[in-house]
Amino acid sequence: MDLKDALAKKGGLTLSQLASYDDFITDALIDRVYFWTTIRKNKARYTASRGLGDEDVAAILRQVVVVGKDPLKATKQLLEFKGTRRHYQSLRSADEKEHFQ
């Protein structure tokens, strides 16, 4: 989908949704992958995701994104983790799920 289609689409991404997705992804991809501190989150009441293994996330980033140059495959693999899958399934609409991906 190109930018023009995305902007015209009903049910666009809200600032609150973007902040929520950013917090989740920052927790999963930065805080859990050998980072020496925890990044401050946008939402004051953010709780860390459960069911994401540090080594597992790091392996996907190394092998699939860096070496394999396949971010779509990495996205699918990350969505298979218990914590990510639970968060993804809690999203109410197909648009929300698409925006999260």
C-alpha positions in Angstrom: 0.0 0.0 0.0 1.4 3.4 -0.9 1.2 6.5 1.2 -1.7 8.0 -0.7 -3.8 4.9 -0.1 -2.8 4.8 3.5 -3.8 8.4 4.2 -7.1 8.0 2.3 -8.0 4.9 4.3 -10.8 5.2 6.8 -9.7 4.4 10.4 -6.2 5.9 10.2 -3.6 5.5 12.8 -4.1 7.7 15.8 -1.3 9.3 17.8 -2.3 7.1 20.8 -2.0 3.9 18.8 1.3 5.0 17.4 2.7 5.7 20.9 1.4 2.3 22.1 2.9 0.4 19.1 6.2 2.3 19.5 6.4 1.4 23.2 5.8 -2.3 22.5 8.3 -2.5 19.7 10.9 -0.5 21.6 10.5 -2.9 24.5 10.8 -5.9 22.2 13.5 -4.9 19.8 15.7 -2.5 21.9 15.2 -3.1 25.6 15.4 -6.8 25.2 18.3 -7.1 22.9 21.5 -6.4 24.8 20.7 -2.8 25.6 22.3 -1.5 28.8 19.2 0.5 29.9 15.5 0.7 29.4 14.2 3.3 27.0 11.6 5.7 28.4 8.2 4.8 27.1 5.5 7.2 25.6 2.7 5.9 27.8 3.3 6.3 31.6 1.5 3.1 32.4 3.3 0.8 30.0 4.1 -2.7 31.3 6.8 -4.8 29.6 5.6 -7.5 27.3 5.9 -11.1 28.5 6.8 -14.1 26.4 9.7 -12.5 24.5 13.1 -14.1 24.9 16.1 -11.9 24.7 18.2 -14.4 22.8 15.3 -15.3 20.5 14.7 -11.7 19.4 18.4 -11.1 19.0 18.7 -14.2 16.8 15.9 -13.1 14.5 17.4 -9.6 14.2 20.9 -11.0 13.4 19.9 -13.9 11.1 16.8 -12.8 9.4 17.1 -9.0 9.2 20.9 -8.4 9.1 22.1 -11.5 7.3 19.0 -12.5 5.3 17.8 -8.9 4.6 14.2 -10.1 5.0 12.3 -7.8 7.4 8.9 -9.3 6.4 10.0 -12.7 7.5 11.3 -11.3 10.7 8.0 -9.6 11.4 6.2 -12.9 10.9 8.6 -14.7 13.2 8.3 -12.0 15.9 4.5 -12.2 15.7 4.8 -15.9 16.7 6.2 -15.1 20.1 3.6 -15.6 22.9 3.7 -12.0 24.1 3.7 -10.4 20.6 0.9 -12.8 19.4 -1.2 -12.0 22.5 -0.8 -8.2 21.9 -1.5 -8.6 18.2 -4.7 -10.6 18.8 -5.9 -8.0 21.3 -6.0 -5.4 18.6 -9.7 -4.9 17.6 -9.7 -4.4 13.9 -7.8 -5.5 10.8 -6.7 -1.9 10.3 -5.1 -1.9 13.8 -3.4 -5.2 13.1 -2.1 -3.8 9.8 -0.8 -0.6 11.4 0.9 -2.6 14.1 2.7 -4.8 11.6 
